[in-house]
Amino acid sequence: MDRRFTLSKRINDLLRREDGGALAELAVLVPFLAIMLAGVCEFGRYFQNYNTVAKATRTASRYLSNHPLTTQEIGRAQSLVVCGKLACTDADKPLITGLSASKVCVETTGSPKVLTVTVRIPRDTDPCSPTAGAGGASQLTYAPIFNIGALLGTGLSLNLPIAPGTTMYYMIN
């Protein structure tokens, strides 16, 4: 009888122990926390890329507002957007992944006297109508590191367009 009581007591003790409870909760929460961390990282990277290109278009627009609108000056402004210098070489990396001179749109308003200069990255819904001496431009799309849609098992995509632009008054005339 003593043995039955001891065995029964040990089984009850084992059933009431909570040693592995925290580990089980952690195993349930880790996937959700990982997806949340990936999402926060991707949105942060998107806004960093957007801010970088917005500042680059502002710099290029400011540059063009004080220089003649020749093909050479427009090329320099496009280089300011792409690599942050007046002349990009093959060794220079673009400021963000996927950015090239073919993605930079330079537009002007006013005819025959130029009033404003706009430097922007176009969207598919708002195509580029370039000024003379500037080529057409195509959309720039953000390239995420994590495929959050695959992690969630959905078609969610963070391949969002990056399309900032800056307009400044043209100071030469």
C-alpha positions in Angstrom: 0.0 0.0 0.0 2.9 2.2 0.7 4.2 1.7 -2.8 0.9 2.5 -4.4 0.7 5.7 -2.5 4.2 6.7 -3.4 3.7 6.0 -7.1 0.4 7.9 -7.1 2.1 10.8 -5.4 4.9 10.9 -7.9 2.5 10.8 -10.9 0.5 13.7 -9.4 3.7 15.7 -8.8 4.7 15.2 -12.5 1.3 16.3 -13.8 1.3 19.5 -11.7 4.9 20.6 -12.6 5.1 23.7 -14.8 8.8 23.6 -15.7 8.2 23.4 -19.5 5.4 26.0 -19.7 7.6 28.9 -20.5 9.4 27.0 -23.2 6.0 26.0 -24.8 4.9 29.7 -24.7 8.1 30.8 -26.3 7.8 28.2 -29.1 4.3 29.6 -29.9 5.4 33.2 -29.8 8.7 33.2 -31.7 7.2 32.9 -35.2 5.0 35.9 -34.6 7.8 37.9 -33.1 10.1 37.1 -36.1 7.5 38.2 -38.6 6.9 41.4 -36.7 10.6 42.1 -36.5 11.0 41.4 -40.3 8.1 43.8 -41.0 9.5 46.6 -38.9 12.9 46.2 -40.5 11.4 46.3 -44.0 9.3 49.4 -43.4 12.3 51.1 -41.8 14.5 50.2 -44.8 11.8 51.5 -47.2 11.5 54.8 -45.5 15.3 55.1 -45.4 15.5 54.5 -49.1 12.7 56.9 -49.8 14.4 59.6 -47.7 17.7 59.1 -49.4 16.2 59.5 -52.9 14.1 62.5 -51.8 17.2 64.3 -50.6 19.1 63.4 -53.8 16.2 64.7 -56.0 16.2 67.9 -53.9 20.0 68.3 -54.4 19.7 67.7 -58.1 16.8 70.1 -58.5 18.7 72.8 -56.5 21.7 72.2 -58.8 19.7 72.5 -62.0 17.9 75.7 -60.8 21.2 77.5 -60.9 22.8 76.0 -64.0 21.9 76.2 -67.7 19.6 73.4 -68.9 22.1 71.7 -71.2 22.5 68.0 -71.8 25.7 68.0 -69.8 24.2 69.8 -66.8 21.1 67.5 -66.9 23.5 64.5 -66.9 25.3 65.9 -63.9 22.0 66.4 -62.0 21.1 62.8 -62.8 24.5 61.7 -61.4 23.8 63.6 -58.2 20.6 61.6 -57.8 22.2 58.3 -58.6 25.6 58.4 -56.7 25.7 61.8 -54.9 28.4 63.2 -57.2 28.4 65.3 -60.3 30.0 62.5 -62.3 29.4 58.8 -61.5 32.0 56.2 -62.6 31.7 52.5 -62.8 33.4 52.2 -59.4 30.7 54.4 -57.7 27.8 52.5 -56.2 24.3 54.0 -56.5 22.8 55.5 -53.3 20.2 52.7 -53.2 19.8 49.4 -54.9 18.3 49.6 -58.4 18.8 53.4 -58.8 20.3 54.4 -62.2 20.2 57.5 -64.4 17.4 55.9 -66.5 15.1 56.2 -63.5 15.6 59.9 -63.0 13.1 62.3 -64.7 14.0 65.9 -65.4 11.1 68.2 -66.3 10.6 71.9 -66.8 7.6 74.2 -66.9 7.2 77.4 -68.9 7.8 78.2 -72.5 9.9 79.9 -73.9 11.1 81.1 -70.5 11.7 78.2 -68.1 9.9 78.8 -64.8 10.5 75.7 -62.7 12.7 72.6 -62.8 11.5 69.3 -61.4 13.7 66.3 -60.7 11.7 63.1 -59.8 11.4 59.4 -60.0 8.2 58.7 -61.9 5.4 56.2 -61.0 3.7 54.0 -63.6 0.6 56.1 -63.2 2.5 59.4 -63.7 5.0 58.9 -66.5 7.9 61.2 -67.3 7.6 64.0 -69.8 11.3 65.0 -70.0 12.7 68.4 -70.9 14.9 68.7 -74.0 18.2 67.0 -73.4 16.9 64.6 -70.8 15.8 61.0 -71.5 12.7 59.3 -70.4 12.6 57.6 -67.0 11.1 54.4 -65.5 9.7 53.5 -62.1 12.0 52.6 -59.2 10.7 49.7 -57.0 11.9 48.9 -53.5 13.6 45.5 -53.2 12.8 44.0 -49.8 15.2 41.6 -48.0 12.5 39.4 -46.4 9.6 38.0 -48.4 7.0 38.6 -45.7 4.2 37.3 -48.0 5.9 33.9 -48.1 6.4 33.9 -44.3 2.7 34.6 -43.8 1.6 32.3 -46.6 -0.2 35.2 -48.5 0.5 37.2 -51.6 1.6 40.3 -49.6 4.4 42.1 -51.4 6.5 45.0 -50.2 7.8 45.7 -53.7 6.5 49.3 -53.4 7.4 52.2 -55.7 9.9 54.8 -54.5 8.8 58.0 -56.3 9.9 61.3 -54.6 10.4 64.5 -56.5 11.4 68.1 -56.0 10.4 71.2 -57.9 12.3 74.5 -57.7 12.1 77.8 -59.4 14.6 78.2 -62.3 16.9 81.1 -61.3 18.7 81.7 -64.7 17.0 84.0 -67.3 
